[in-house]
């Protein structure tokens, strides 16, 4: 199914930061998730993390694993 997802550049992902466009997206391991409806991502911020970017490296310090993203819709992949 991942191969069917649209691809977005890092610049396109950055616009979905909760400020520039209404969508709030984050990426983990190259997959982009829509976290717009999450109350924990209001205004594009979740604790000290900002939406619109790849959070793969920051997950090491998170109190949860990347499995939390399973509840969010996959909207794309990062174009490499």
C-alpha positions in Angstrom: 0.0 0.0 0.0 2.9 2.4 0.7 3.9 2.4 -2.9 0.5 3.9 -3.8 0.9 6.9 -1.5 1.7 10.2 -3.2 5.2 11.6 -2.7 5.9 15.0 -1.2 9.1 17.0 -0.9 10.5 18.1 2.4 9.4 21.7 1.4 5.8 20.5 0.9 5.9 18.6 4.2 7.2 21.8 5.9 4.1 23.7 4.8 1.8 21.3 6.8 3.1 22.7 10.1 -0.2 23.8 11.5 0.6 27.5 10.7 1.0 27.9 6.9 -1.7 25.4 5.8 -4.6 23.8 7.8 -3.1 20.3 7.7 -0.7 19.1 10.4 1.6 16.5 9.1 4.7 14.7 10.5 6.9 12.1 8.9 8.5 9.1 10.5 10.8 6.7 8.6 9.8 8.4 5.3 6.1 8.0 5.8 3.9 11.1 6.3 1.1 11.0 8.8 -1.8 13.4 9.1 -2.1 14.4 12.8 -4.5 17.3 12.2 -7.2 15.8 14.4 -5.0 15.0 17.3 -5.5 17.3 20.3 -1.8 16.7 21.1 -0.7 18.4 18.0 -2.7 21.7 18.3 -1.2 24.5 16.4 1.5 22.1 15.0 3.3 21.7 18.3 3.6 18.6 20.5 5.7 19.2 23.5 9.0 20.5 22.1 8.4 18.9 18.6 7.1 20.8 15.6 5.0 19.5 12.8 6.0 19.7 9.1 9.1 17.7 9.5 10.6 14.2 9.8 10.6 13.3 13.4 12.4 9.9 13.0 15.6 11.0 15.0 13.5 12.7 17.7 11.6 9.5 18.5 14.6 8.1 20.3 13.9 10.5 23.2 10.1 10.2 23.1 8.2 8.3 25.9 6.5 6.3 23.2 7.4 4.3 20.2 6.6 5.0 16.5 3.7 2.6 16.9 1.6 5.5 18.1 1.4 6.7 14.5 -0.5 3.6 13.5 -3.7 5.4 14.6 -3.1 8.2 12.1 -3.8 8.2 8.4 -0.8 7.8 6.1 -1.0 10.6 3.5 2.2 10.2 1.6 5.9 9.5 1.5 8.9 11.8 1.5 10.3 12.2 -2.0 14.0 11.4 -1.9 
